[in-house]
Structures are given as structure tokens and as C-alpha cells.
Amino acid sequence: MRRLRPHPRAASLLAAALAAALSAALLGAHPPVAAAATGDGGVLDGTHTSVTWQSPAYAQGTSGGPESCPAAGSDPGDAVCDRFDLTVSVPAGYWDDNPEGGVPVSIQWQHPTDDFDLYIYGDDGKEVAESAGTADPEATVIPDASGTYHVLVVPYDVHDNSFTGTAYLPQTTDAGDLTSFGGGDGSYSVAAGDLKAKVDFLAGGQLRLQAAPGGDFTEPSGAAAMIVKQPALDRGTHAFDAGAYYGIRAEGTVLRVYKKPLRFGLYKADDRTVIWQEAKPLRWSTHGMRQSLERGADEQFFGGGEQNGSFSHRGRTMHVGNNFDWNEGGWNNSQPFYLSSAGYGVFRDTFTPGVYTFGSPVTTGQQEQRLDAYYFLGDAKQVIGKYTALVGKPFMPPVYGLEPGDSDCYLHNANRGERHTLDAVKIADTYQQQQMPLGWMLVNDGYGCGYENLPETAKGLQDDHAQLGLWTQDGIDKLADQVKAGQRVAKLDVAWVGNGYDFALDACDRAKAGIEDNSDARGFVWLPVSWAGAQRCGVLWSGDQSLSWDYIRWQIPTYAGATMSGIAYDTGDVGSIYRHDPAMYTRDLEWKAFLPAVMTMDGWASDLTTGKPADQQPWRDGEPYTSINRKYLQLKERLLPYMYTLSAQAAKTGVGAVRPLWLEYPDDPNTLGPDATYEFLAGQDFLVAPVYQDSDTRDGIYLPAGDWTDYWTGRTYHGPTTVNGYHAPLDTLPLFVRGGAVVPMWPKGTTSWQTRDRGELDWDLYPKGHTSYTLYEDDGTTRQFAGGASALQRVDVTQNRGATVVAVGASDGSYQGKPQARGYTFTVHGEAAPRQVVLSGTGPLPRAGSAAALDAAGSGWWYDPATGITTVRTPSLSLTRGFTVNLLR
């Protein structure tokens, strides 16, 4: 089984020195060979369109990557690793409109339990492609191939096995003129010679277009099913002949089927306003098919799953596929889906890799000789909702899943000396002593790291208000017994990535079900590589990185951009996995406190200054870091009612909490600019602008239209505006709250959802006109919410000339553990001191002389002239009826 952490695909093992040494070894292996195929090289050109080679038989594997391969001169006959030179000679522009975008290279072997890895380097020694997972065959593409490439195959886990390598030069064919058209009742058949196409109009303003030479409309190869529910046909359509094209009219749209040559275009109901229009006919190649679309003058593109370092893709090439580049530019959690600002989105129902170039024209291609595309219409949020309705809405996490997690190997850990699984409880104890929230612990996150005393460990963690998590190193089939012993969190790894990701998606579904089938808990699964549909079953994280300021920078648009594909939970290790620095760790923790799911990865890092091992728990660095980290972790905990409500919304709408500014302000072009790239919204109400440089100043903070209040100082900015020179010492995350925000919070000092004061709920208010908020609550852990065991409570805040009125509705609904009554604390920002505060049914509340006096009184109000905040505290009130608080001016 492939294990992620020690594998050489990790960035730290591909450092520059190693790359240089490897480059020298590869370049010295064989000179370019001008032959169709020899034992050590081959040519692809106008005469030779494919190359095949056979490796030696390998008695055993290296258990490593390229660094485990000796130099060519020290490895006669490729006895340890196989080397093959591939020379590609194609005319200029050959790849400009090729569906496969480069030369496909693959290796295949007989024994499925073995594992070879594939790496390809250019003449400069830089890696240009790789396939290093557990797939059989391993396959990749040399993009825009031209020149000589050096193929290195590493027998990672092999037992008397060899492989066959293949590479080919894709040849292309275009669809010709329309030769037949027919159908009705929502389903139509189209042909252009050998190309056959099928068009299905689906309920909810959706369209499915399939095309294939010969008309073999197959389903995606793979065991997993991306689509959870196929939409019904929309039978209310009719066709008409417009001369140059056939039109098919459906509710709100017209699909044009052009005759010479065959092309497709989707228009609004007027048949004049374009939604998307093919610029060229469909083109297919040896193992690929692309669609070419005209690009609008201001059209923007988003999606693709997790695209490390970006959220907006106009003018860029976006890859989807099996990728283990954890750093900027990688796409390990990619998805064959994108959405356009023109009012549509596209999902390609496939497990094959693809290349999407958002130039002019837009070209989208997958490495299979078929097109199976679902088109969704609407604005961005509507498109995300329809896409996730097809492949699965984001799962509803347990509330402890939104608390911080901690991961390490405890049993006989070679990195930290002799330890035992129960030692994890000591770490959980320390979280409690440090008054730092902890929701769960992964106690065997190490390679070859097992566990012992599992029920005792689970009980010890539960006593510290944390849940037990396990890395599924031995297989999902063990989940039943582990869950019965107390496991509630499962972490998958690259071992669960099979051909085309279908195994990864299947494993995610199975891991979630394994928890739910053996307990009353909600499944909570983490995985670093995935595919379309993984949002229904897991938290995605961006893999193994090394800490730097740049690491902090590029993650910001990554997680916001993942939301544009319906990924509600995407994250990265706090402080990375491999390196540690106190200031960088704290800066990273500050902003990740506003991601729904976070964890620290302990046991692997070294201190940047001393080079010594450094664990990553948030108290390890001492002051001032410990107090700052505690401040943000406790703030994260207090905001759980807000974040949990966003999770409930995501489970219904598909739209996650972490959002690029464009999603909420699509008419503001500045939300696509460089300033807005490195900030995000947490819900609609919090704008987070992380500090990603060694500086106590943050420039280029873009605030869109509306009022934005500095969370720390109370200063209000009027957008749209850009804030430069923002003073942000180490303890200050630039954080702004939208005017009109109504934010539910747990009481100060809360460190666990289990120990919170259920008799109090706080509301942080930023009055602006009339705004409202609906709080979602349930029992937090079981699946009874799916049957309706939950409650909603609406709060309306109205600011007028004479008063600010806070109207709190009854809590509608029930769930296990719901309190009968609670008191409320309202903090009202940005207003002058009221002359009187009146609680309905009670009358005027007494004014306290200080915050301490208000705390002692239990109810009343107090105005702080230093902050401009009015604090109102009510007595305990029944949840069965509403009430109002009037702040009279």
C-alpha cells in the first residue's frame, strides 16, 4: 500500500540539490535516439506515431522515489530503475488545439498488487510530468511535448515483475457537416458522419450532451459513482428548423444545432443572447475529445476543484487529474467542473484527466474519446447548487469536526522516541490545561504506526472532550471494529487513489459509511486526493507542504476557489507538516481559524532556525505565541454557531463558508484583482485578509461596497475602498465585519462544544438598515438532523432614526439536548449610547456602571465609550416565544 508521508513526492524530498543530482544522472543515461524504438529510446514524429518498450524484470522494489535510483553509470542494464529516452518532433502549433494537449505516456504491469512509479524530465533536468500513485496503469501526459524527454520508472513496491511502457502522438479528427437530426420529448439524436451525439434536456434548467465516434455512449469506467441522482428529463421541449441550424426550445433556453459544420450553441429564450457557443466543431483524437467555445469579452471562469494558488482562471490553463504536487500550481483535489460568469457551469462525467484552457477560444478536453457533459444554468451559487445536487451536496459535519484536530503517531514513533497510543491522552490533557479547544485526535498518523489500547484511548480522549481518529493504514474493512471501540474520524491517504480517482471516491464513501453503519455518529473523513463528488463525504486538504511565507500566501485563494466547485471543507496543515517557525505558525493559525476545518500535523517538522525536531501544538513556542494562538482558537470556538449554520446551509445549497469576494460581489471587477486574491469571506459577514509576509503591516486590503468594521478597533470603512498600511502586529489578523452582520456566538471562555454554557447565547450585531439572520441548531453529533431533529431561530435587526430594534423569534423545532430557555448577550457596535434599553414583556433594563457591574447583575446594559459598544444582557427567556430589545436613542 502506498503511504503518503515518507514518499519522495513530498516537496521536501524534491529539493533543488536532489533535482540537480537526479538531472545529471538522467542526462548522462542515453543521448537522443533517432529511431522508432530501441531498447533505450524512441521517436515520435510524422512517421512514428507510437512507441512501446519493455522493462527488465525487477526482483524487488526500492520503496522510494527518484532519489533511490543510482546514476545511470552505476546502474548498468537499468537493474534498479528503468530509463527510456523519448524524442518528440512535431510541427509548430501541433498542440494548440489537440484534445490531449501533449504526449500520453503510460506503464502497465501484470501483478496488480505491485506498484511502479513514472517520472518524466526535460533536457534541462526539470520534471515535466509524473504518475506516482497506486494506479495500474500509471499514466501521465508530457504537455506541449517537443524535444527529448527522459523517462524514469521506479519499481516502488515490486516482486519479480516488469512493465510495458507506451507513448503515442495523438492524431485528431473534426466533426463534419450534420447528417441527421431527430427526436423529441426532451431527448434528441444528432449525427455528423461517424460522430454521434445525444442531447437530453433535464429538469431544473440542465442539459446533458454526449458525443462519441460510433455513438457508443458509455458510462465512466470505474467502480465509484459520481452521480448520486440522475435528473429527470424535461419533456416540454420542441424543435424547429432555422435554416442554418436546428433549434430546440426548452424552458428559458434554446439549443442551436448548426448544420455546416456540426456545432452546438446554447442561448437564452430569445434565441439571440448567447450563454455558450462552440467556436469550432468537436474534435477527437486517439484517446481524447475537446470542446471549443467562444470566450466573452469579460467572461470569467472558476472551479476545477482545488487548484493550488488560484481561484479565477481566465487566461489560464487549468488541469484536472491525478496529481501529487502539493504546492502552488498543483491540482491534487481537482474536479472536471468549471463555472462561467456568463451564467452556466459544466461537469464532465469522467474519471480521466483533462486540460481546460480559458483563452480565446476556450478549449476543454478530457483524455477519452467521448464527451459526456452536464450544463447547469444560473448565477454562480445556483450553478454550484445544481452541480452538487448531481454529484452530492457537502456532508453535514459533526460539531467537533469544526473544532481543531491534532495528528501524530504515538505507538513506537521513530521521530519522537518510544511512545504508546495512550500517550495521546496526555496531549489532549494539555489542550485542556492550556484552555485551547480540541475536537479530535488522529493517534496513528505515521507510516507503519499502528495502535494499542484503542477503547482506553478513545475513553481518555472523550474525557478531554475530543474524539478518536485513525489513519486507515490497514484498510477500510477494519472500520467496524475500530468504530465500535470509539473511532469517530477516519483519514484516507494516497493509497486510496486508484485508476482515475474512482477508488478514492469509493473509499471516501465507504469510510463515511463505515463510521455511520457502526455508530450513531456522522461520518467525518479526511483525504488529500479526491475527485468530483468527494464533497459529499470528506474534508479535503492540500497535502504535504513545507512552511514559508509563500506557503501561507498561495493557500488563501486555494481554499476560497475550492468553494466554487462545491467543496465546502478544504484546508491545509496549520504551520505545514515539515517545517516550523513560531511567527509563521501563529500567522498561519490566525487566518485558518476562519476555515471550517483545521488540524495540526505533529511529529514531522523541524525548526527552521535550529533544525531540531519541533512539534506543532499551539502552546509549544511559549509566549507571546501561546497567548495569541489561544486567542484565535477560542475565537474560532466562540464562532462555532455561525460556522455550524454555514455548514447546514452548505449541505442544502452546496455553497461553503470560505468564499472568494467575487462570489458575493460578482458585479465588482476589483474582486478579481490582485488585492482581492489574497483575502476571502467567511460566510457573507467576515472579510479575512491574512498577513503572509514577515511584516506588521498589510497593504492592499480590498473592501467591496458597503460598510466594513475593523473587528479589533471598531473603525468603520466605507467600500469600495482599498486599505493600505494596515497595522497588523503579530497578534492582529486583519479582520472586518460587514455592516448589517448578525453573528451568533458562544459565551466567552468556551473551549468545547460539550462544556459550553447552553443557558447563554451571544449575538454580535453591526446594525445597518434592516438585516436578519437565521440560526441553525441540532444535537451536533448524530444523524437525527436528517430526519428533521433541528431548530431554527431568526433574529431581525432594524436600525432607524429613533431606535435600534432587535427582534428575536422563537426557536422553531426540537432536537435531543435542546435547552428550554436561555439568556442572551447582545453586543451592538457603532452606535452612540442609548438613553434607554427596553426588553419586551419586562420593560426598561437597568444601566450598569461597568462591564463588571453588568456581569454581577446578570441582566441589564452597559455602554463602553472607549469601544462604542453597547452590551445588553437579558434574563433567561423561554425558547418557545420571541421577544424584542429596543435600544432607544
N, C-alpha and C positions, 0 to 999 in steps of 0.2 A: 504494500500500500504506500502511495506517495504521501510524504509528510511535508508540510509547508515550511516550518521554521528553519531547519538546517539546510534546506535545499539551496543550491547555488543560484537559483533565480533571484534570491533576495538581493537587494541593492548593495548591501554591504559586501557581498561576495563578488560583486562585479565592479570593483573599484578600478580606477584608471590604471594602476600598476598592473593588475591582473589582466586587464584588457590588452595592455601593451604587450605583455609576455605572450598571451594567447595569440595575438595578432602575428607576432613574429613566428610562432610555431606553425600557424596555418599558412602564412605566406611562403614559408620555406618548404611546404609539403610538396607541392607539384606546380610546375609552370602551367600557363594556359595550354589547353589541348585543342587542337583544331581537328576534331574527329567527331563523328556522330555519337559514338560511345566507346570508351575503352574501359579498362579495369579501374582507372582512377580519374576519369574525367569524361565530359561530353559536351556537345554543342547543340544549341537550339537556334535555328536560323530559317531562312526561306526554304531550305531543302530538308532540314531535320526538324520535325515538329514535336518529337518526344524522345526522351532518354530514359533508359532503365538500367539500374546497376544492382549487383548482388553483393552483400557484405560477407566478410568471413563469419564463421561461427564463433560465438563468444561463450566460453565456459562459465563465466561469472560476470556480474555487473560491477560497476565502480562505486555505487551508492553515492555518487557525486555528480557534478556537472562538468563544464569545460575545464575547470581548474584541475580536475582529476585526470585529464588527458596529458600524457607526456608530449614533448615536441616531436614532430614528425620523424626527425632523425633518430630519436630514441624509441621509436615505435614502428619498426620495420613490419611491413605487411599489415599495417593497421590492426595490430593484435590487441590493443587496448581500446582504441576508439577508431571509428571509421571516418575517412576523409575522402571527399569527392569534389572535384572542381567542375563547375558548370559555367560555360561561356554562352552568353545570350547576345545575339546580333539581330536587331530589328530596326526597321526604318524609323526615322524621327516621327514622333506623334503617334506611334503604334498603340500606345496605352491610353491615349486621350479619351477614347470612347469605347474601351474594352470592358465588358461586364466584370471580368475577374481582376482587372487592374494590375496584373503582373503575372509572373510565372508561378503556378502552383507546384509545390514540392511536397511529396509525402513519402512516408516509410511505413511498411506493413510487415508483420511477422506472424508466425504460426501459433505460438503458445500464448493465449490471451492473458495469462497471469503474469507474463514478463512485461518489461517496460523499457523502451528505448526513448531517448530524447533527441530532438532535432534542433540544431543551431546553424544559422547561415550568416556569413560575414562577407562584406565587400572587400575590394582590393586594398582599402585603407585600413582594414582590420576591425572596422566598426560593425557591430551586429546590426543586420538589416531585417531579420525575421527569426522567429523561433516557434517551436511547439514542444513544450516540456511539461506535459501533464500526465494523465494516465490513459489517454485515449489510444485506441488501436483501430485505424492507423493514426499516427501523428501527422498532421498536415498544416502547412502554412503557405504563404504567398510572398514572393520577393516583389515588392511594389515597384512599378515603373522600371522593370529589370532591363539593364543594358550594360554589358561588360562581363567581367569574370567574377564569379562568386565562389566562396569556399564553404562547402557543406561539411559540417561536423556532426556526427551521430555518436551519442554517448550511450553505451549499454548501462542504464541506471540500475535495473534490477532484472538480471538476465541469467538463465540457466541453460547452457548448451543450446543457444538459439541464434539465428541470423535473421536479417531483414532484407526486403527488396525495396529499393528506392526508385521513385519515378518522378519525372518532371516533364511538363509539356508546355507548348506555346499555344495559347488559346486562339482558335480561329472563330471569326464572327459571321453571323448571318442576320439580315434585317427582315422584318415583316414587309411583305409586299402589298399589293392592292387587295382590297376587300373582295372576297369571292362568295361569301354567303352571310346572311343575317336573318335571324328569326327568333321566335319565342314570344313570351307574354306572361302575364300574372307574376311579374317581378323577377323572372329569370329569362335570360337571353343568351343565345349561342351566336358566336361570331367566328369567321374563318378568313384567313388570308393565305391561301395556299396550304402549306404544311402546318402553319401556325393555327392552332385552335384556341379560342378564348371563350370564357363563360362569365357573364355578368349577373350577379344577384343583388337586388335591392333589398335591404334589410330594415327591420323596424328600428325606429329611433334615429332616422337620418343617417344610415350607414350603407356602405356599398362594399361588395366583395368582387374583386376582379381576379380571375385565374386565367393563365395562359401557359401553353406548353407546345412545343413542336410535336405533332402527332396527337395532341389532345388528351394526353394521359394526366388527368388532374389528380395526382396522388396527394395523400396527406404527408406531413413532415415525417421523415424517418426518425425513430426514437421511441423509447418506452414511455416517456412522460407526456402528458397532455397539457399544452399551454392554455388552450381554450377551455374555460370551465362551463360555459353555456353558449351554445350557438344561437344567435338572434334569429327570430322568425322572419320569413320572407314578408316583404311589403308587397302585397299583390295588387295594390292600387296604382299601377303604372300603365302607360300606353306609349306606343312607338309611333313616329311619324317620319316621313321622308322629306328632308330639307334640301335635296339636290346634292350638295357636296358632302352631306353627312346624313346619317340616320340619327334622329333624336329619340331619347327615351325619357319621358317626363315622369318624375316621381314627386312626392310631396316636397316642395321647396327647391327642387333641383331639376336640371336637365343634363343627361349624359349624352355627349356627342360621340358618335362612332363614324369617323371620317373614312371616306372610301378610297382615295388615291393619294398616298398610301394609307393603310390602316393606321389610324391614331385615335386616341381617346382624349376627351376633354370634359371636365365637369364644370357646369355653370349654375348660377342661381336660377330661380324660376323664370326670370325674364329672358333667359337664353342669350343674354348679352354680357352679363357680369361674370368674369371668369373666377373660378375657385382654384382649379389647376388645369393646365393644358399641356399635353405632350408636345415637346418641341420636335421630336423625331420618332419614328416607329420603334416599337420594342425591338431590342437587339439581343440575340442569344449567342453564346459561344460554346466551347466544348463542354464546360461544366459551369455555366453562369448565365444570368439574364439580367439586363438592366432596363430601367425606365428612365427616359429623359424628359424633363419638364422645363417649361419656360419659367424664368425667375422674375417675380415682380420687382418694380423699381425699389421699393422699400421693404420687401418681404424678408422676414426673419425666420430663423429655424432653431428649434430646441429639441431636446430629447436625446435618444441614443443610450438611455440608461445612465450609468456612471461614466462620465468622460472626464478623466482627471485633469483638472486645471481650467475647465471652461464650462459655461452653461449656454452660450449663444454661438451658433455655428455658421452664420452667413460668411461666405468666403473661405470656409474651412473644409477640410476633408475629415469626415468622421468614420471611424472604424467600429465595427461590431464583430466580436468573435472571441475565441479562446486566447486570452492574453494574461500574462503574469508580470507585466510591468506595473509595479505598484506606485510608480512615481508620476510626475506630471507628464501628460501625453499618453499614459496607459488607459486601457479600457476594459479592466478585468470584470466589471459588473455591467457590461454593455447590454443593450437590448435593440432588436431590429425594429425600432419605432422612432418616428420623429413627428413633431407638430410644427405647423407653419402659422405665421401671423395672418396669412390670407384666409384663415378660418377652417382649416382642416388638419387632420393628422393621419398617418399611415402606419400600419403594423404589417410586417411581412411574417407570415406564419411559416417559420423555418427554423431549423437548428443549425443552419450553415452560416459561415462568416460572410460579412458584407462590407462594402465600401460605399459611403454616401458623400458625394462631393457637392457642396452647396454653392457652386459657382454659377455661371451663366453659360449654358443651361445647367440646371440641377440634374445630376445623374445619380441614380441609386441602383446598386447591383448586389446580388447575393450569389454565392458560389454553388448554384444549382440551376439546372436547365428548366426552371419553372418559375412562374410568378404566381404568388398567392397573397394578395394584398387586401387588407381591410382598410377602408377610408372612413374616417369619422368627421362629422361636420359640427361646427360651433366655435365658440371662443375657446381660449386655451383651457380653462377649467372644465368646460363641457367636454372637450376632446379627451382630456385626462380621465374624466369620469367614464366616458364611453369605452375608452381603451381598457381601463381596469375592470369594467363590467365584463369585458370579454375574457381577459386573462386572469382576473382575480383582484378584488379590492384589497387594499392593505389590511393585514390582520390587526385585530384589536389586542394590544399587548397587556399583560398583567401590569398592575401599577408598579410593582417592584422592578419591572423591566425598564421603567423610566427613571429609576434611581441608578446611581453609578454602580458599575461592576468592577471586579478585581480578578485578575487571571494570573496563574502561576502553576508551576509543577512543584508539588510538595513531597512526593514519595521518591526518596533516594535521588535528589536533584543534584546532578553533577555540577551545575552552575553555582549552587549555593551550599553544597555540602550535604551531609546526611540529614534528612528530614523525613517526616511521616505525614500522612494525609491529615491527621488530626491537628497538625501544626497550623493548618489554615485557620482554625478557630482562634488561635492566638492573634492572627492578623485582624480577624473580624472583631475580636475584643478591643483591639487598639483603635479601630474605627470608632467604636462606641466611646472609648476613653477620650478620644480627640474630638468628640462631638461632630463627627463627619458622617454623612449619610452613606449607607452601603446597602444595595438591594440584592446583590447576588455575587457569588464567587465561583470561578472556574478553578477547580483544585488540582486538575491534572493536565494543565496546558503545557505539555512538554512531550518530546518525541521519545517513545519508549517509556513514558511516565504513566504508570498505572495508578491504582488506588487501593486502599485498605480501609477497614472500619467505616464503610460508607454510611450505614444508618446512624452511627455515633457522630460522624462528621456533619451529616445533614441536621441532626438534632442540635449540635453545638452552634451551627450557623443560624438556625432558626431562633435560638435563644438570643442571638445578636441581631435578630430581625432581618436576616439575609437568607437567600435561597441557594441551594446547591446546584452548581453547574458542572458538566463534564464534557470534555472533548471526546468525540466519538471515534477514538483511535482504533477500536477493535470492531466497529460495525454497529449499524443501527439495530440489528437484531437483538442486542443486549439491552435496549432501552427499557423493555418491560420490567425486568428485574431491577434496573437502576432507578427507575421512576418510583417503583414500589418502595425502594429504600430511601427515597427522598429527593431524587433529582428533579429539578424543575426547569433547567436551562440546558440546551444542547448546542455545542459548537461543531460545525462541519469544517472541512478543510478541502484543499485541492484534490485530495484523494477521491472526493465525490464528484469530480468533473469527468464525465465520460465523453463519448463522441458527441460533438455539437452541443454540449451542455445538458443534454436530456437527463443524464444521470444526476447532475447537480440539482436540477429542478425536482426530479423524482425523490432524491434524498431529502431535500428540504421539506417536501410534502410529508414524507414518511417520518421524519424526525418530529415534526409538529404533531402528527397523529400519534406517534409513539408516546408522547407526553400526555396527550389528551385521552388516549384509549386506556391509560393505566392510572389515571387520577382525575380529579375534578378540576384541575388547573388548566389554564390556557397554555398552549404550546409557545415556547419562547426559544427561537433558534437564531444562531449567528452563522454567517457564511461569507467568505471573501471572494468567491467567484460564483456567478449565477447566470440567469438568463431571463427572458420575458416570463412573467408570472411569479417570480420569486418574492415580489412584494406581498403576496398572499400568505406567505409562510415564514418569512425571516427578516432579520436585520442584516443589512449588507454593510461590510466595512472594507476599506480601500486597501487592506493588505499590510505588508511589512515595509515600513519606511524607517529612515534614519532622521533624527531630529536636526533641523536647521530653521532659520527664519524663513527660508524659501518653502520648506515643508509646511509651515503654518499658512503661508500666503496662498499656495495653489489649492489647498483643501477647501477654502471658503467658497469659490464658485462651484467646486465639485459637488458638494452636498446640496447646495441650492439647485444646481442643474439637475440632479437626480430626481428631484421632485417633479420635474417636467415630464418624467416618464412614469409617474405614479408610484415612485419609490418613496415611501413615507419615512423609512428608517435607514439612513445611510450615514456612516460615521468613520472615524479613524481613532487609532490608539492615542490616548492623551499622552503627549510628550513623545510619541512614536514608540517603537519597540527597542531599537538598537542603541540609541544614544541618549544621554541625559545631561541637561543643563538646568539649574534651578530657575533662572529667569525665563528661559524659553518654555519650560514646563508650565510655569504659572501663567504665562501669556496664552499658551495653548488651552489650558484648563478653563480660563476665564470665558472664552467665547464658546467652547464646546459645552459649557454649562447650559447653553441655549439650544443645543441639539437634543432631540428627544432621548436618544440612547448613546451612552458613552461607557468606555471601560479603560482601565489601565492594564498594561501588559508588563508584568514584572518578571524578573529572573533572566532577562536577556540583555539589558542595557549596560553600557559602560559610560562613566562620567567623561564628558568632553575635555575637561581640564586635566584630570588625574589619570584617566584611562582605567581606573579601577571599577569593578562591578558596582552598579547603582540600581537599587530597587526603585520602583516608581510610585509607591504610595504617597499621597499628597502631604504627609507630615514629615517625610524623610529629610528635607533640606533645612529644617529649623526655621527660625524667624529671619526675615519677615514673611517668608514664603508660606509657612504653615498657616498663619492667620489669614493671609489673602486667599489661599486655597479653600480654607474653611468658609470664608465669607461667601465665595461663589457657589460652593457646594450646598450651603444652607439656603442660598437664594434659589438655586435650582429646585431644592426640595420644597420651599415655600410656593414656588410657581407650579407645582405639580397639578393642582386643579385646572389651571389654564392649559397646560400641556396635555393633560389627560383628556380634556374636552376636545382639543385639536385632534387627538388620536381617534376619538369617537367620530369626529367629522370626517377624518381621512378614511375611516372604514366605510363610510357612506358615499363620499364624493370622490375618493381616490387622490385628493389633494393633501399632501403632507404639510407639516408645520414649517419646515425650512424652505424659504421661497426667495428666488431672485426678485428684485424690485419690479422687474418688468411684469411679472405675473399679476401684481396688484395695480400697476400703473402702466398698462400697455400702450397708452397714447403719449407717453413721455419718452422721447428718444434718448434722453440722458440716462435712463435706466439701463441702456445698453452700452453706455460709455465706460471709459477706464475707471472712473471714480466708483461707479456702482458695481463694478465687477467684484470688488473685494469687500463687500458688505452683503447683508441679507436681512430678510424679515423673518422673525419667529412669529408665525401667525400673521395677522394684519397689524398688530399693535406694537411690537418691539422691532426697532431697527438696530442691528448689531454691526459695528464697524471695527473688527479686530485690529489690534496692533500687531503687525507682522514684520517689524524691524526693531533693531536694538536702539530704541528711542523712547522718549517720554512725550513725544508729540505725534499726533496723527493728522496728516493732511488729506485733502480730497474726500471728505465725507459728504456724500450727496444725499440731501433730504428732499424728497419729492413734495408735491403740493400738499398743503395742509400745515397744521401746527405740530411741532415736534419738541417735546420737553426733555431736556437732559435729565436722565434718571437720577443723577447724583447731585446736581446743583440746583435743579428746578428752573434753570433758564429755558425759555421757550424761543425756538427759531421758527420763522415763517418760510415755508417752502413754496416753490422750489428754490433751493439755495445750496451752495457748496461751502462747507466749513473747513477752513484750513487753520493750522496752528492749534488744534485742539490739545489741551494739556491733559496728558494721559500718563501719569506716573505708574509704576508697576502695579499698584493696587486698583487702577481705574481702567475698566473696559469702556470704550466709547459706546454708550447705550442711550437710545432715545425712545420715547413713548409717544405714540400717535395721539393727537388731540381727539378727544371723544372716547378714548380707551376705557373699558370697564374690565378690570383684571381681578379674578378671584385668586386668593392666596390662603395658604395655611398659616397658622399663627407663627410669630417669631420664635426662633429656637427649635422648630420642628426638625428632627433628624431622621424620622422614619414614618412611613405611611401607617405603620401599625401603632405607633405611640403618639400620634398626633392627637391634639385635643379635638375630639369630634363634636364638642359642645361649642366650638367657635369657628367662624369663617370670616376671613378678612376680604375686603374689597378695596382695591386701589383704583381711584377714579380721577379722570382727567377731563372734566366737563367741557363740551363743545357742542352747542346746539342740542339736538336730541339724538342719543345713541342708545343701543341696547346690547345686551349680551345674554346668552342662554347657557347656563352651566349644566354639564352632564356629570352624573354620578352613578356608580354601581358598586358592587361589593369589591371590585378591584382585582379579583383573582380567578373566580370561577367562570364557567361559560353560561351561567344563568342569564346573563345580559342578552344572549342571543334569543332567548325566549321572552324578552321584554322586561326582565327584572332590572330596572334602572329608573332614574328620576331626572327630571329637567326642572330648572328654576330660572326664571327670567328676571333680569334687572334692567330697568329703564332709567336713564339719567337725562334730565331735561334742564337746560340752563336758560333762564330768561332774565328779564331786567330786574325782577324783584326777588328772585329766589333760584336756588338750585334744588330740584326735586329728585329724590332717589326713590323709585318705586320698585319694591322687591315683591315678586309674586310668590305664591305658594309653591312648594316643591311637589311637582306632579309625578307620581309614580312611587314604586316601592322596590326595595331590594334588601337582602339579608344584611343586618347590621346598621340599617338606616336610623339615625337619631330621630327622636320625636320633636326635639326643639334644639335651638342653638342661639347663641348670641352673635352679634355681628360687629365688626370694627370697620368703619369706613375712613379711608384717608383721602381727602379731597384736595386736589392740587390746583394751584394757580389762581386762587381767589382771595379777596380781602376777607378779613374776619367777619363772620356773620354776626348780626345783632342778636339772633336767637335761632336755636335749633329745636324743631318740633317733631316728635315721634307720634305718628297716628295712634290713637287709642290710649295714649299716655299723656300727651301734652308736652310742654317745653321741657327739654332736658337740662340739667344743671351744668353750668360752665365751671370747669376745673381751672385751677390756677397754674397747673403744670402737668407735664406728662405723668409724673409720679403720682400726683394727686388723682389724675384720671384713672390710673391703674388701681389705686387704692379704693376709689369709689365704685369701680365695676361698671358704671354706666354714666353717660354724660358726654361733654365735648370739651375740646381744648384747641386753641389756635396758637400755632408756633410762628411768631413774627419772623424768626430767622429763616424759616423754610417756606413760609406762605402756605403751610399745610394745615387744614382743619381735620382733626381726628374726632370721629363720633363713635361712641360705643353704646350699644343697646343692651338691655337685659336679655335674658334667654327668651326666645319667642318661638311659638309653635310653628312647625313647618307646614301645617295644614292650611294656613291662611297667610295672605300677603300683608304688607304694611308699607308705609311711606315715611321717609325722613325729609323734612323741609329745612333747608338752610336759608334763612331769611336775611336779606340784606337791608 
